[in-house]
């Protein structure tokens, strides 16, 4: 059974930083790409960042380029999203995601709130 568990969200002031983690189990984590999505109230879920299975290639939404960094440690079956210079518009529930055999798997999400 594939399970993804996010952690690391919270309340932070504008300009602050957070690091989200996504612990994976039930899969050979190193075999699959990993994504981070977010969903703000009243908005559709959007792709924030992606990383290939070995971590050699990453992609980012234009809105987070230069501020967010996606990474993974396959030995620990864990993915990360380092978020710097956070802005109020980054407030959302953040989800990690992977696709295994054409099936989407999601974590439960972690709330990130950027506010003074």
C-alpha positions in Angstrom: 0.0 0.0 0.0 1.5 3.3 -1.1 1.5 5.9 1.6 2.8 9.5 1.5 3.0 11.6 4.7 3.8 15.3 4.6 5.1 17.3 7.5 6.7 20.6 8.1 3.9 23.1 7.5 3.0 25.9 9.8 2.6 29.6 10.2 5.4 31.8 9.0 5.9 35.6 8.4 6.4 36.9 4.9 10.1 36.5 4.0 10.4 33.5 6.2 11.3 29.9 5.3 9.9 26.4 5.8 11.0 22.9 4.7 8.3 20.4 3.9 9.0 16.7 4.0 7.2 13.8 2.3 7.9 10.3 3.7 7.0 7.5 1.3 6.3 3.9 2.0 4.9 0.9 0.1 6.9 1.7 -3.1 10.4 1.6 -4.4 10.7 5.4 -3.9 13.8 5.7 -6.0 12.0 4.4 -9.1 9.5 7.3 -9.4 9.3 11.0 -10.0 7.9 13.1 -7.2 5.8 16.2 -7.3 4.7 18.9 -4.9 1.3 20.5 -5.5 -0.6 23.2 -3.5 -4.2 24.2 -3.2 -5.3 27.6 -1.9 -8.9 28.2 -0.7 -11.2 28.6 -3.7 -8.5 27.7 -6.2 -7.6 24.6 -8.1 -4.7 22.4 -7.1 -1.5 23.5 -8.9 1.8 21.9 -9.6 4.6 23.6 -7.7 7.7 21.5 -8.4 8.8 18.2 -9.8 11.9 16.0 -9.5 12.9 13.0 -11.4 13.4 9.6 -9.8 17.2 10.0 -9.3 16.9 13.7 -8.6 18.8 14.8 -11.7 16.2 17.1 -13.1 13.8 19.5 -11.5 11.0 21.8 -12.7 9.2 24.7 -11.0 6.2 26.8 -11.4 7.1 30.3 -12.5 5.6 31.7 -9.3 8.1 29.8 -7.1 11.3 29.8 -9.3 14.3 31.1 -7.4 12.5 30.7 -4.0 11.6 27.0 -3.7 13.9 24.0 -4.1 12.7 20.4 -4.5 15.0 17.6 -3.4 14.9 14.0 -2.4 16.9 11.5 -0.4 16.2 8.0 -1.9 18.1 6.3 0.9 15.5 7.7 3.3 12.5 7.4 1.0 11.9 11.1 1.6 11.2 14.1 -0.5 11.6 17.7 0.4 10.4 21.2 -0.6 12.6 24.0 0.8 10.6 27.2 0.6 12.4 30.6 1.1 11.3 34.2 0.9 7.7 33.1 1.5 4.9 35.4 0.4 1.2 35.6 1.5 0.2 34.2 -1.8 2.1 31.0 -1.0 -0.6 30.2 1.6 -2.1 26.9 0.7 -2.3 23.2 1.6 0.8 21.5 0.1 0.6 17.9 -1.1 3.2 15.5 -2.3 2.4 13.2 -5.2 3.8 10.4 -7.1 2.4 8.3 -10.0 2.9 4.6 -9.8 1.7 2.4 -12.7 -0.6 5.2 -14.0 -2.2 5.7 -10.5 -1.9 9.0 -8.6 -1.0 8.8 -5.0 -1.4 11.8 -2.6 -0.4 12.6 0.9 -2.9 14.1 3.4 -1.5 17.6 2.9 0.2 20.1 5.2 -1.0 23.6 5.8 1.4 26.5 5.0 0.2 29.9 6.1 2.2 33.0 5.4 1.0 36.0 7.4 2.3 38.8 9.6 
